[in-house]
Amino acid sequence: MTPAESGRVAVELAEMRGEIRTGFAELSGRLDLALQRTGQTEQALVEQRDSVKRIKERVDILEAKAEASSTHGPRLAAVERLVWTGVGMAVVGGTAGGWLVSALVK
């Protein structure tokens, strides 16, 4: 190999080294960007998970309140029966008392 050829080979090798370094730098930049986006995605997922957890807790509270409220219907019906029974007994008692008083007065 002549000195001119070996000089050309050295230049070519230097250019190849430069291209390889440039390629690795570009690849490193892309990897850094991918890692950054992965980190952002992971953070967004954590925030979403926390949000879903809070929503589930609120739903559980609302379901518990709804379940507690569902017993109002039967309880209200029982109170109404007691009230109407009491009213009926008062009417019967008042009527019977009126007859008794009218019978005693005669």
C-alpha positions as CSV (number, residue, x, y, z in Angstrom):
1,M,0.0,0.0,0.0
2,T,1.4,3.3,-1.0
3,P,1.6,6.3,1.4
4,A,-1.1,8.1,-0.6
5,E,-3.4,5.1,-0.3
6,S,-2.7,4.7,3.4
7,G,-3.4,8.5,3.8
8,R,-6.7,8.0,2.0
9,V,-7.6,5.0,4.2
10,A,-6.7,7.1,7.3
11,V,-9.0,9.9,6.1
12,E,-11.8,7.5,5.3
13,L,-11.4,5.9,8.8
14,A,-11.6,9.3,10.4
15,E,-14.7,10.2,8.5
16,M,-16.3,6.8,9.5
17,R,-15.4,7.5,13.1
18,G,-17.1,11.0,12.8
19,E,-20.2,9.5,11.3
20,I,-20.4,6.8,13.9
21,R,-20.0,9.4,16.7
22,T,-22.7,11.5,15.0
23,G,-25.0,8.5,14.7
24,F,-24.4,7.5,18.4
25,A,-25.1,11.2,19.4
26,E,-28.4,11.2,17.5
27,L,-29.3,7.8,18.9
28,S,-28.5,9.0,22.4
29,G,-30.7,12.1,21.9
30,R,-33.6,9.9,20.7
31,L,-33.2,7.6,23.7
32,D,-33.2,10.6,26.1
33,L,-36.4,11.9,24.5
34,A,-38.0,8.4,24.7
35,L,-37.0,8.2,28.4
36,Q,-38.4,11.6,29.1
37,R,-41.7,10.8,27.4
38,T,-41.8,7.5,29.3
39,G,-41.4,9.3,32.6
40,Q,-44.1,11.8,31.7
41,T,-46.4,8.9,30.7
42,E,-45.7,7.1,34.0
43,Q,-46.5,10.3,35.9
44,A,-49.7,10.7,34.0
45,L,-50.7,7.1,34.8
46,V,-50.0,7.7,38.5
47,E,-52.2,10.8,38.5
48,Q,-54.9,8.9,36.6
49,R,-54.7,6.0,39.1
50,D,-55.0,8.5,42.0
51,S,-57.9,10.2,40.3
52,V,-59.7,6.9,39.8
53,K,-59.1,5.9,43.4
54,R,-60.6,9.2,44.6
55,I,-63.6,8.7,42.3
56,K,-64.1,5.2,43.6
57,E,-64.0,6.4,47.2
58,R,-66.6,9.1,46.4
59,V,-68.8,6.5,44.7
60,D,-68.5,4.2,47.7
61,I,-69.6,7.1,50.0
62,L,-72.6,7.9,47.7
63,E,-73.6,4.3,47.5
64,A,-73.5,4.0,51.2
65,K,-75.7,7.1,51.5
66,A,-78.1,5.8,48.9
67,E,-78.3,2.5,50.7
68,A,-79.0,4.3,54.0
69,S,-81.7,6.4,52.3
70,S,-83.3,3.3,50.8
71,T,-84.5,2.3,54.3
72,H,-86.5,5.5,54.6
73,G,-89.4,4.2,52.5
74,P,-90.2,1.2,54.8
75,R,-89.5,3.2,57.9
76,L,-91.8,6.1,56.7
77,A,-94.5,3.5,55.9
78,A,-94.3,2.1,59.4
79,V,-94.6,5.6,60.9
80,E,-97.6,6.4,58.7
81,R,-99.3,3.2,59.8
82,L,-98.7,4.2,63.5
83,V,-100.0,7.7,62.9
84,W,-103.2,6.5,61.1
85,T,-103.7,3.8,63.7
86,G,-103.4,6.4,66.4
87,V,-105.8,8.7,64.5
88,G,-108.3,5.9,64.1
89,M,-108.1,5.0,67.7
90,A,-108.6,8.6,68.7
91,V,-111.7,8.8,66.5
92,V,-113.1,5.6,67.9
93,G,-112.3,6.7,71.4
94,G,-113.8,10.1,70.9
95,T,-117.0,8.7,69.4
96,A,-117.3,6.1,72.2
97,G,-116.6,8.8,74.8
98,G,-119.3,11.0,73.2
99,W,-121.9,8.2,73.3
100,L,-120.9,7.4,76.9
101,V,-121.3,11.0,78.0
102,S,-124.6,11.4,76.2
103,A,-125.9,8.2,77.7
104,L,-124.8,9.3,81.2
105,V,-126.3,12.7,80.8
106,K,-129.8,11.4,79.9
